[in-house]
């Protein structure tokens, strides 16, 4: 019961003194979550109220099934950008709202499918350079998209792409609406000042409330400042605005997959951050299920896809939250906001929402990451920049495809060139890499070679060639010992390459021995060698056992020439 419903475990151990902390935490999370949920709607391409509809059922879904007591699920900037790009592709000029339910259900269903298939490892599918480069590109594409709303004019670009939009932005500057710019950049400045000097206060809520008051008192809407306007009312508007668009599955599927992979990566990062405070043990497959239910809940509420958010989780931690009860409180307050406060938001300036988006994205931006990579890993810097510029030059969805390809290339490169080492015996009797310990000495007549990773089709030829080179490098070599303790697996191509290398070395009177190979891999190798009618190599439990056998036989040979 507690495995599938972790809520049962923490409710059983809930302490009454936690209630006050959870109430405060819930109110604080609500104060930050509600304004950002509305602001992110512009990135999705839907009206701000859709962000409000996203929150309550998403929070409820994760609270029931999530394994973290402090993780906050909800609208996320990166996921909103991906959702907007996906919906724009599927809608092709129509209202994106027609496809929101279909996208949300697809995302939720994919999460559940991956959970049942136990694919929790997808959180590690995207390497950091690709992820950081991709997100950085999305940040700046979206900032350029939002700035015209803060300046009060419509962006006109001759073509798509970041640089075309920058040109359009600069070209439109003379059309800046002064009052709108004052609201937009005033909101941005207020957000920065509150974050810098009063970071414990709910800056988004304060700025939204101040903007509403300014519009109401100064009649800024009558001066040409665009405002949110009336929304379809309260709970009657909550829920899907359109049915499932089954014909759009092919258009939505690539984006939905990207949302799941990126969303789960972000969710696990937030869950691990929360676990450092709560001590929870996070099961990735259970988290897939919980985030899937949260997305289905958000979709049925009429909202867009969600993920675990690091920033809101940090708010829950800093405000003293103890359990998911705090997030349930935030969900109830979100529901009350829809019922009672929705008419008030009619006067909310679009420029303030755009300022909130820009502020959040500037916080997400990490240009310094590229500088750090330049200092330590130039190859990974190139990968990060490739992901970054692909998003800038083309678009977000092209960046998704390029990022996926780059992730695959990074994985292939790591497998193709696994670390290898020639070992020697240290004075203490251990066997270490000769490159790392100059006091280590090789065994006369024996070369010990180790590689880390699988021996598979991607690297079999290269590793076999390196094994031959190591064996033939010294003319007195009689045995090459393959230390397979770090070998994580062997396939048929790897076995064939090993057999070819052994045949070549036997022609030079050099034997190959194997030490430390896992039983499952050894059984596979043995079966294939027997099928090829090839003799099995000598196998030892450890390098030390193999060396002892070699030295004993060598000593016997010297005594009986």
C-alpha positions in Angstrom: 0.0 0.0 0.0 2.7 2.5 1.0 4.8 1.6 -2.1 2.1 2.9 -4.5 0.6 5.4 -2.0 3.5 7.0 -0.2 1.0 9.4 1.4 -0.1 6.6 3.7 3.4 6.4 5.2 3.9 10.1 6.0 0.3 10.5 7.2 0.8 7.7 9.6 3.8 9.5 11.2 2.4 13.0 10.9 3.2 15.1 13.9 0.6 17.7 15.1 3.3 20.3 15.6 4.0 20.2 11.8 0.6 21.6 11.0 1.5 25.3 11.6 4.7 24.9 9.5 2.7 23.2 6.6 0.1 25.9 6.7 2.7 28.7 6.4 4.6 26.7 3.7 1.4 26.1 1.7 0.5 29.9 1.8 4.0 30.8 0.8 4.1 28.3 -2.1 0.7 29.6 -3.3 2.0 33.2 -3.2 4.8 32.3 -5.6 3.1 29.5 -7.6 -0.1 31.3 -8.7 1.6 34.4 -10.3 4.2 32.3 -12.1 1.5 29.8 -13.3 -0.3 32.7 -14.9 2.8 34.2 -16.4 4.0 30.9 -17.9 0.7 30.7 -19.8 2.1 33.2 -22.3 4.9 30.8 -23.1 2.4 28.0 -23.7 0.3 30.4 -25.9 -2.9 30.3 -23.8 -4.6 32.9 -21.6 -3.2 33.4 -18.1 -6.2 31.8 -16.4 -5.2 28.4 -17.8 -2.2 28.5 -15.6 -4.5 28.8 -12.6 -6.5 25.8 -13.7 -3.3 23.8 -13.9 -2.4 24.0 -10.3 -4.9 22.4 -7.9 -5.3 18.9 -9.4 -1.6 18.7 -10.3 -0.7 19.3 -6.7 -3.3 16.8 -5.5 -2.1 14.1 -7.9 1.5 14.3 -6.7 0.6 14.6 -3.0 -1.3 11.3 -3.3 1.4 9.3 -5.2 4.7 11.2 -4.8 7.5 9.8 -2.7 8.9 13.2 -1.7 7.3 15.1 1.2 8.6 18.5 0.0 8.7 18.4 -3.8 6.4 21.0 -5.3 4.9 20.0 -8.7 3.6 22.7 -11.0 4.1 24.9 -14.0 7.8 25.2 -15.0 9.4 27.6 -17.4 11.3 25.1 -19.5 8.3 22.8 -19.7 6.0 25.7 -20.6 8.3 26.7 -23.5 8.4 23.1 -24.8 4.6 22.8 -24.5 4.2 26.1 -26.3 6.4 25.0 -29.2 4.6 21.6 -29.4 1.2 23.2 -29.4 2.2 25.7 -32.0 3.4 22.8 -34.3 0.1 20.9 -33.8 -2.2 23.9 -34.0 -0.7 25.2 -37.3 -2.4 28.6 -37.0 -5.4 27.5 -34.9 -6.0 28.2 -31.2 -3.4 26.1 -29.2 -6.0 25.7 -26.5 -7.8 23.1 -28.7 -4.8 20.8 -28.2 -3.9 21.4 -24.5 -5.9 18.5 -23.2 -4.5 16.1 -25.8 -0.9 17.2 -24.9 -1.5 16.9 -21.2 -3.1 13.5 -21.5 -0.3 12.2 -23.7 2.4 13.5 -21.4 0.6 11.9 -18.4 0.1 8.6 -20.2 3.8 8.5 -21.3 4.9 9.1 -17.7 2.6 6.2 -16.5 3.9 3.9 -19.3 7.5 4.7 -18.5 6.7 3.9 -14.8 5.2 0.5 -15.6 8.2 -0.2 -17.9 10.5 0.9 -15.0 12.3 3.4 -17.1 13.3 5.7 -14.2 16.8 5.9 -15.6 15.5 8.4 -18.2 16.2 11.2 -15.7 19.9 10.5 -16.6 19.3 10.4 -20.3 20.3 14.0 -21.1 23.9 14.9 -20.3 24.4 18.2 -18.5 26.1 20.0 -21.5 23.1 19.2 -23.7 20.6 20.1 -21.0 22.3 23.3 -20.0 22.9 24.4 -23.6 19.3 23.6 -24.6 17.8 25.4 -21.6 20.0 28.5 -22.1 18.9 28.7 -25.7 15.2 28.5 -24.6 15.8 31.2 -22.0 17.0 33.8 -24.5 14.6 32.9 -27.2 11.7 33.4 -24.7 13.1 36.6 -23.2 13.3 38.2 -26.7 9.7 37.0 -27.3 8.5 38.6 -24.0 10.3 41.9 -24.2 7.9 43.5 -26.8 5.0 42.8 -24.3 7.0 44.8 -21.7 7.5 47.6 -24.2 4.0 47.7 -25.5 4.4 46.9 -29.2 4.0 43.8 -31.4 7.1 42.0 -32.5 7.3 41.8 -36.3 10.0 39.5 -37.6 10.6 38.7 -41.3 11.3 35.0 -40.3 11.6 32.7 -37.3 14.7 32.4 -35.3 16.3 34.3 -32.4 18.4 36.7 -34.5 15.5 37.7 -36.7 13.4 38.4 -33.5 16.3 40.5 -32.1 16.3 42.5 -35.3 12.5 42.9 -35.1 12.8 44.0 -31.5 15.4 46.6 -32.3 13.4 47.8 -35.3 10.3 48.2 -33.1 11.9 50.2 -30.3 10.7 53.6 -31.6 7.1 52.3 -31.1 7.6 51.7 -27.4 4.5 52.6 -25.3 5.9 54.6 -22.4 3.3 53.7 -19.8 3.5 50.0 -20.7 7.3 50.1 -20.5 7.1 51.8 -17.1 4.9 49.1 -15.8 7.0 46.3 -17.4 10.4 47.4 -16.4 9.2 48.8 -13.1 7.8 45.3 -12.3 11.1 43.7 -13.3 13.1 46.1 -11.1 10.7 45.5 -8.2 11.1 41.7 -8.6 14.9 42.1 -8.6 15.0 44.4 -5.6 12.7 42.2 -3.5 14.7 39.1 -4.5 18.0 40.9 -3.7 17.1 42.5 -0.4 14.0 40.7 0.9 14.2 37.3 -0.6 12.0 35.7 2.1 9.0 37.8 0.8 6.8 36.4 -2.0 8.1 38.8 -4.6 5.8 37.6 -7.5 2.6 38.1 -5.4 3.7 41.5 -4.1 4.5 42.7 -7.6 1.3 41.4 -9.1 -0.7 43.0 -6.3 1.1 46.3 -6.7 0.5 46.3 -10.5 -3.2 45.6 -10.0 -3.4 48.5 -7.5 -1.5 50.8 -9.9 -3.9 50.0 -12.8 -7.0 50.4 -10.6 -5.8 53.7 -9.1 -4.1 55.3 -12.1 -6.5 54.0 -14.7 -3.5 52.7 -16.7 -5.7 50.5 -18.9 -7.3 53.7 -20.2 -3.8 55.0 -21.1 -3.3 52.0 -23.4 -1.7 49.5 -21.0 -2.8 46.1 -22.1 -4.4 44.1 -19.2 -5.5 40.5 -18.8 -9.2 41.2 -19.2 -12.1 39.2 -17.9 -11.9 35.4 -18.0 -14.6 32.8 -18.1 -15.7 32.7 -14.5 -14.6 30.6 -11.6 -15.1 26.9 -11.4 -17.4 26.9 -14.4 -14.4 27.6 -16.6 -12.2 25.0 -15.0 -11.8 21.8 -17.0 -10.9 21.0 -20.6 -11.9 23.6 -23.1 -11.8 21.1 -26.0 -11.9 17.3 -26.4 -9.0 15.0 -27.3 -7.6 15.6 -30.8 -6.6 12.1 -31.8 -5.7 13.3 -35.2 -2.9 15.4 -33.7 -1.1 12.5 -32.0 1.7 12.4 -34.6 2.3 16.1 -34.3 2.2 16.1 -30.5 4.2 12.9 -29.8 7.8 14.3 -30.3 7.1 17.2 -28.1 5.3 15.1 -25.5 8.3 12.8 -25.3 10.7 15.7 -25.0 8.5 17.2 -22.2 8.5 13.9 -20.3 12.3 13.4 -20.6 13.1 17.0 -19.7 10.3 17.2 -17.1 11.4 14.1 -15.3 15.0 15.2 -15.3 14.0 18.5 -13.7 11.6 16.7 -11.3 14.3 14.3 -10.1 16.7 17.2 -9.6 14.1 18.9 -7.4 13.2 15.7 -5.6 16.9 15.1 -4.7 17.2 18.6 -3.4 14.1 18.0 -1.2 15.5 14.6 -0.1 18.6 16.4 1.4 16.2 18.1 3.8 13.6 15.4 4.4 15.7 12.3 4.2 13.1 10.7 1.9 14.3 7.8 -0.3 13.3 8.6 -3.8 12.2 5.7 -6.2 12.5 7.0 -9.7 9.8 4.7 -11.1 7.4 5.8 -8.4 8.2 9.4 -9.2 7.4 8.7 -12.9 4.0 7.4 -11.8 3.4 10.4 -9.5 4.4 13.1 -12.0 2.2 11.3 -14.6 -0.8 11.4 -12.3 -0.1 15.1 -11.6 0.0 15.8 -15.4 -3.3 14.0 -15.9 -4.8 16.0 -13.1 -3.5 19.2 -14.5 -4.9 18.3 -18.0 -8.3 17.4 -16.6 -8.4 20.7 -14.7 -7.9 22.4 -18.0 -4.2 23.2 -17.7 -0.9 22.5 -19.4 1.9 20.1 -18.6 3.8 20.3 -15.2 6.9 19.1 -13.6 8.7 19.2 -10.3 10.1 22.7 -9.9 13.4 23.4 -8.1 12.6 27.0 -7.3 9.2 26.3 -5.7 10.6 23.3 -3.9 13.2 25.6 -2.5 10.4 28.0 -1.3 8.7 25.1 0.5 11.9 24.1 2.2 12.9 27.7 3.2 9.4 28.4 4.6 9.7 25.3 6.9 7.4 22.8 5.1 7.2 19.4 6.6 5.0 17.3 4.2 2.8 17.3 1.2 0.0 18.8 3.3 1.7 22.2 2.6 1.2 21.6 -1.1 -2.4 20.5 -0.6 -2.9 23.8 1.3 -1.4 25.6 -1.7 -3.8 23.7 -4.0 -6.8 24.6 -1.9 -5.7 28.3 -1.9 -5.3 28.0 -5.7 -8.9 26.7 -6.0 -10.1 29.6 -3.8 -8.2 32.0 -6.0 -10.1 30.7 -9.0 -13.5 31.0 -7.2 -13.1 34.4 -5.5 -10.1 36.4 -7.0 -10.4 35.7 -10.7 -12.4 38.9 -11.5 -9.6 41.0 -9.8 -7.0 39.7 -12.2 -8.9 41.3 -15.1 -6.8 44.4 -14.4 -3.4 42.6 -14.3 -1.1 44.2 -16.9 0.3 41.9 -19.5 3.6 43.7 -19.1 3.8 42.6 -15.4 3.3 38.9 -16.4 6.0 39.2 -19.1 8.3 40.9 -16.5 7.7 37.9 -14.2 8.6 35.5 -17.1 11.8 37.5 -17.9 12.8 37.6 -14.2 12.4 33.8 -13.8 14.3 33.1 -16.9 17.2 35.4 -15.9 17.3 33.4 -12.7 17.4 30.1 -14.7 20.1 31.4 -17.0 23.6 30.2 -16.3 26.0 31.7 -18.8 28.8 31.0 -16.4 28.4 27.3 -17.1 30.0 27.8 -20.5 32.9 29.5 -19.0 33.4 26.7 -16.5 33.3 24.1 -19.3 35.9 26.1 -21.2 38.3 25.7 -18.3 37.8 22.0 -17.8 36.1 20.2 -20.8 36.4 21.8 -24.2 34.6 18.9 -26.0 31.6 19.2 -23.7 31.7 23.0 -24.2 31.3 22.4 -27.9 28.4 20.1 -27.3 26.7 22.7 -25.0 27.2 25.5 -27.5 25.9 23.3 -30.3 22.6 22.7 -28.4 22.5 26.4 -27.5 22.9 27.8 -31.0 20.6 25.2 -32.5 17.8 26.6 -30.4 18.8 30.2 -31.3 19.2 29.7 -35.0 16.3 27.4 -35.7 13.6 26.8 -33.0 12.8 25.0 -29.8 11.6 21.8 -31.4 14.6 21.6 -33.7 16.7 22.1 -30.6 14.9 19.2 -29.0 15.8 16.9 -31.9 19.4 18.2 -32.0 19.7 17.8 -28.3 18.5 14.2 -28.5 21.0 13.5 -31.2 23.8 15.2 -29.2 22.9 13.1 -26.2 23.1 10.0 -28.2 26.5 11.1 -29.7 27.8 11.8 -26.2 26.8 8.3 -25.0 28.3 6.7 -28.1 31.6 8.6 -27.6 31.8 7.5 -24.0 31.2 3.9 -25.0 33.5 4.1 -28.0 36.4 5.4 -25.9 36.2 3.9 -22.5 39.1 4.5 -20.1 41.9 1.8 -20.2 45.0 1.3 -18.1 48.0 -1.0 -17.9 48.4 -2.2 -14.3 51.4 -2.9 -12.2 52.0 -4.1 -8.6 52.5 -1.4 -6.0 54.8 -1.9 -3.0 51.7 -2.6 -0.9 50.8 -5.5 -3.1 47.8 -3.9 -4.8 47.5 -3.6 -8.5 47.1 -0.1 -9.8 47.5 1.9 -13.0 51.1 2.6 -13.9 50.1 6.1 -14.9 48.7 6.9 -11.4 51.4 5.3 -9.3 55.0 5.5 -10.5 56.1 3.1 -7.7 54.1 0.3 -9.2 56.1 -2.2 -11.3 55.0 -4.6 -14.0 55.2 -8.4 -13.6 58.1 -9.7 -15.9 56.7 -11.6 -18.8 53.1 -10.5 -18.1 51.1 -7.4 -19.1 47.9 -6.6 -17.1 45.4 -4.5 -19.1 42.1 -3.2 -17.8 39.2 -1.3 -19.5 36.2 0.3 -17.9 32.7 -0.2 -19.4 31.1 -2.7 -21.8 32.9 -4.6 -24.5 30.3 -4.2 -27.3 29.9 -3.4 -31.0 30.6 0.3 -30.5 34.1 -0.2 -29.1 35.0 -3.9 -29.8 37.4 -3.1 -32.7 39.1 -0.3 -31.0 39.6 -2.2 -27.7 40.8 -5.3 -29.5 43.4 -3.3 -31.3 44.6 -1.7 -28.1 44.8 -5.1 -26.4 47.0 -6.3 -29.3 49.2 -3.2 -29.0 49.7 -3.6 -25.3 50.6 -7.3 -25.7 53.1 -6.7 -28.5 54.6 -3.6 -27.0 57.2 -5.7 -25.0 59.0 -8.5 -26.7 59.2 -10.7 -23.5 55.5 -10.8 -23.0 54.2 -14.4 -22.5 50.7 -13.7 -21.0 48.3 -10.7 -21.3 45.9 -10.6 -18.4 42.6 -8.9 -19.2 41.3 -7.5 -15.9 37.6 -7.5 -16.6 36.4 -6.4 -13.2 35.3 -3.1 -14.7 33.7 -4.7 -17.7 29.9 -4.1 -17.4 28.9 -6.4 -20.3 29.9 -8.2 -23.4 28.0 -8.7 -26.6 28.6 -11.1 -29.6 30.6 -8.5 -31.5 32.8 -8.0 -28.4 33.3 -11.7 -28.1 34.3 -12.0 -31.8 36.8 -9.2 -31.4 38.3 -10.9 -28.4 38.6 -14.2 -30.2 40.3 -12.5 -33.2 42.7 -10.7 -30.9 43.5 -14.0 -29.1 44.2 -15.8 -32.4 46.6 -13.0 -33.5 48.5 -13.1 -30.2 48.7 -16.9 -30.1 50.5 -16.7 -33.4 53.1 -14.7 -31.4 53.2 -17.2 -28.6 51.2 -14.9 -26.3 48.3 -16.2 -24.2 45.3 -14.2 -23.0 44.0 -14.8 -19.5 40.9 -13.3 -18.0 40.3 -12.2 -14.4 37.3 -10.8 -12.6 34.7 -11.2 -15.3 31.2 -11.3 -14.0 29.6 -14.8 -14.1 26.7 -13.7 -16.5 29.2 -12.2 -19.0 31.5 -15.2 -18.7 28.7 -17.6 -19.4 27.8 -15.6 -22.5 31.4 -15.5 -23.7 31.8 -19.2 -23.0 28.7 -20.2 -24.9 29.8 -18.2 -28.0 33.3 -19.6 -27.9 32.0 -23.2 -27.6 29.7 -22.5 -30.5 32.7 -21.4 -32.5 34.6 -24.5 -31.3 37.3 -22.2 -29.8 39.0 -23.1 -26.5 38.1 -21.1 -23.4 40.8 -18.8 -22.0 42.1 -19.3 -18.5 39.8 -17.6 -16.0 40.7 -16.3 -12.5 38.6 -14.8 -9.8 41.0 -11.8 -9.4 44.2 -10.3 -10.8 46.1 -11.4 -7.7 45.1 -15.0 -8.3 46.2 -14.8 -11.9 49.5 -13.2 -11.1 50.2 -15.8 -8.4 49.6 -18.6 -10.8 51.8 -17.0 -13.5 54.7 -16.3 -11.1 54.5 -19.8 -9.7 54.6 -21.4 -13.2 57.4 -19.0 -14.2 59.5 -20.0 -11.2 58.9 -23.7 -12.0 60.1 -23.1 -15.6 63.3 -21.4 -14.3 64.0 -24.3 -12.0 63.4 -26.9 -14.8 64.7 -25.3 -18.0 
